[in-house]
C-alpha cells in the first residue's frame, strides 16, 4: 500500500506541478525584436526553428518566435559575470508538442501528456522520478510475491524457471 500511495502522490505531483513553463507576460513578451515586427508588417513567413538573439544586456537573450517570448540563452558563465544575469547554466528549450518554452526541460511525456522538467526542488522532474521508481518497485514486488507463491505451491525449481524466463 505504501508503493501505491507514493505512486499516487507522485502522479498528482507530475500532473499538477508546473514544469517550468515561461509564461507570457509583458516582461517576457515585450518588446518584440525589430526583425519579427518587420516580418509581421510584411506578412512574411517566420521560420519555426528561428531564434532571434539580443545582446542588449550582459548576457544573451533569445526570442523564441514560436512562443513569442524572451528567454535566457543556454549559456555557461563564470563567476566574474553579473550576479543579476546568466548566473549558472540556463537550460531552456522549446517543447514542440506543447508549443511552450520550458526551463530545465527534460522531455515531453506522451503517456502523461505533460512536459517533464526541473532541477532541485523546482519543476515536476522529482515527481516523475519518484513515479518511475515506484513502478520499478511494484514490478520487483510482483516478481517476489509470484516467486514465493510458486515456491510454496510447486517447489523451488518452478520459481527458478519463472525468474529465468
Secondary structure, 3 states (H helix, E strand, C coil): CHHHHHHHHHHHHHHHCCCCECCCCHHHHCCCCHHHHHHHHCCCCCCCCCEEEECCCCCCEEEECCCCEEEECCCCCCCCCCCCCCCCCCCEEEECCCCEEEECEEEEECCCCEEEECCCCCCCHHHHHHHHHHHHHHHHHHHHHHHHHHHHHHCHHHHHHHHHC
